[in-house]
Amino acid sequence: MGKLIGFIVIIIFIVFTFLAAYHLYQNNYAIEDIKYSINLSAKALANCTYITKSNINNQSIGYLENLNIFIDKERLLKEFYDSLYLNYYNEEVFNKIKSNLVVKIVVYHDKFYVADVNDKWSPPYFFTIQKSGDIIYFNSRNDLVYYYNATGDKVYSNISNFDITQEQRQQVIIDKLNSIVSQHTFDQIRQKGLKIETYNPFKADGEYIAKYSRFNILDGLTFFVVFAEDTRVYLDNREFKYKNYNVVGYTMNY
């Protein structure tokens, strides 16, 4: 009798282990499908990016690129959602995915904008650092910076004049992005938010390069979203909770 009971216990254990593993497999497969669909939909960025004018004066003195780029953020969200819906043709599935997009971000070379779960866009967040009493504005594409002097005039300079290296500049930009993403993904239980492992190309450490080089949202103009997986799993009438985020997007080189 004891052997029979032990055998039954083992069978029950194997069944529940299999069910949990199968559920996890199905969930991972669904998440990969969603990530693929989001990535395709994020390419709407290409249809919503415009070159508004040439700035010949600034180009001639070497301060800025001659392209003044504008992204229609409202149109971008509409086309993104329209494309995402076409991947499913299911209102319930689409709305569930949409509700789990906790943050949407558009990244320029000198600033970024954030749309929350209600699709409300923030004012621009600039890439800045305070140095020698001035707020220094960075650009991820080059070493040129600017600040405003006492009379309110914009003054251009180089990061070397502030003893700032390229690695430090890029890290300031990465940290600024992460600080905002962390705010939108803050977990009360863990007391921290998501940190995106964004690549800093000016770090020479081999281990760092191997770990981070797969993701660089600063290569060009980028639209990316943070997708929160379903954090509740039910098994044998019990609820298990976990937290997992996926960062998916599209980058255009400009």
Buried (B, 14 or more C-beta within 10 A) or exposed (E): EEEEEEEEEEEEEEEEEEEBEEBEEEBEEEBEEBBEBBBBBBBBBEEBBEEEEEBEEBEEEEBBBEEEBEBEBEEBBBBBBEBBBEBBEEEEBBEEBBEBBBBBBBBBBBBBBBBEBEBEBEEEBBBBBEBEEBEBBBBBBBBBBBBEEEEEEEEBBEBEEBEBEBEBBBBBBBEBBBEBBBEBBEEEEEEEBBBBEBBBBEBEEEEEEEEBEEBBBBBBBBBBBBBBBEEEBEEEEEEEEEEEBBBBBBBBEB
